[in-house]
Each structure stands twice: as C-alpha cells, then as structure tokens.
Amino acid sequence: MHITLEDQTAIVTGANSGLGRGIALAFARAGANVVVNYHSHQDQADEVVAAITAAGGKAIAFQADVGEEADVQALFAAAIERFGAIDIVVANSGRQDDAPSADMTLAQWEGVLKTNLTGQFLCMREAVRTFRKQGQRQASRALGKIICMSSVHQRIPWAGHVNYAASKGGVHLLMETMAQEMAPERIRINAIAPGAIKTPINAEVTADGGTDDLLKLIPYGRVGQPDDVANAALFLASDLADYVVGSTLFVDGGMALYPGFEDNG
Ligand code: NAD
C-alpha cells in the first residue's frame, strides 16, 4: 500500500533519535517536508536531515526544548519560514528519570512531567493555533493532524517510574480531550502507545533482541523496531486515517493484553 504525504510538512519533536528519527525518515520517504526537532545532539539531527536530503527530500533541523513555551513558538515559526505551512505535528519527545516513588525528588518528578506532558501540550496548542490560522490546505482532508507519543504505560502501572507513568496517563486524556474539542474543526488528534521498541531510551533491556524477562511481557514474541511505530504514524498522519479521531493505537506486540493471564485458566 502506498501512503503519500506529498505537499505536506511535518514537525517531529525529538527526531534526532529513536522513534522520532524513524518517523521523520518514514514521513520524508512518503514525500513530506520534515522539521527535525532536537534538544541536544545536533550531530544526530544533522545526520537525519542529511539522510533525507540525500534521498531527494526536504528537511531542516531545529533546536528547541519542548517544555519551554518560547522554544516551541520558535520551532513552529522556523517551520513556517522554511516550508510555508505545517500539516502534521508529532509530539514525540519524551524521557525517563527513574526512582522508587518514595525516593523521587521533586526535580525528577517535575522534569519528566515538563517534557512528557507540558511539552506535548505546548506543541499541540501551537499546532492548533497554526492550523486555524492557515485554514484548509489542498494536500489533506483534515485541517491538520497531531499525533501524540504515549506508551503502554498510559494503561499499565510501572513501579519505579511513577513520573513517567503519570506523564503518559496524562497524555492519554490530554489527547482525548483536545481531540474531542478540535474534531468539529476537522483537526485530527490521535496517539500511539508503543510497547518495548528498541531505541536508546531502553537500550539496556532491548539489547540483543530483548532480555528473557522482557520477552515474557510480549505475546508476539519480539521486541519492536522504530519502523513498527513509524508505520503506525504514517497511517495516522495520512488520509487513510481520515475518520480516526481521538484513538490510541497500541503498537506493542500485545504487551497491553495482560500476558501473564494467558495460561492462568
Ligand atoms: P529516545 O531517547 O531515543 O528519544 C527521545 C527523544 O526525545 C530524543 O530525541 C530526545 O532528545 C528528545 N527529548 C528529550 N527531552 C527533550 C526536550 N526537553 N525537548 C525536546 N526533545 C527532547 O527514546 P524513544 O524511545 O525514541 O522515545 C520517543 C518517545 O517514545 C518518548 O515519548 C517515549 O516516552 C516514547 N516511548 C518509547 C518506547 C520505547 O520502547 N522506545 C515505549 C513507549 C513510549
């Protein structure tokens, strides 16, 4: 199946690495112009841009902390200055800063919430403002599209990661509430909830195809790859998903299906 994002521009946050990188490359292969946001590691962002331009696509890298309002506004301004408009925003940036709940510092709590939850809100709000200002564009049926990067931990509690699980639980209702609010304007907002995908965020447990303990949690029997998530993002960003509004697409090999119960009859 050929999915096209021709004549559309996408901002992908945290696109220097992992899932964001995979999504940026997939969107560019589908014909979109891509704004590769990064927070640090400019060299990695430049490498993603170079890969896209070498394949005949168009991309720029732009540094911004998604938790900072002024940075997010500057990111969107740079995208419009370079490409004229924005059609798709993938609020992907996220991080972990783990500790047992009773030992977690306020800085750890607030730091993860600021990037994972406030950062997504700021990007979504800026996206909605931009879509409204632009009006309907030719290349897509929706006025604009937003994809939030959630996690199976919007549903599955995760001891030792209370800030991360709370942030993703927050993303769930942030996404659904804004999707409900914006649907009458034909702004489509959805989320992806990945399970265990091999990226730098979980390099320790996904090395060599995943530890035995991790694989026990994945009924489909393998750790995910960034392209598994990129393909889902491509679908949600495209007109093939034109009637998909406020959904969370789990891309997790069945991790959210309570696998411990499969032989507990
Ligand atoms: P990653 O560490 O490779 O990527 C995270 C990205 O977020 C990086 O590009 C990083 O620079 C960026 N980032 C961090 N803080 C930022 C900030 N303040 N401003 C802008 N960018 C910032 O890990 P990943 O696995 O690719 O994670 C991407 C998203 O997917 C995250 O939201 C993560 O929670 C989510 N996720 C990942 C998995 C997985 O198994 N890999 C599972 C569920 C959810």
Residues whose N, C-alpha, C, O or C-beta is under 5 A from the ligand:
A	BS01	NAD	G14 A15 N16 S17 G18 L19 G20 Y38 H39 S40 A64 D65 V66 G67 N92 S93 G94 R95 T115 M149 S150 S151 V152 P194 G195 A196 I197 T199 P200 I201 N202
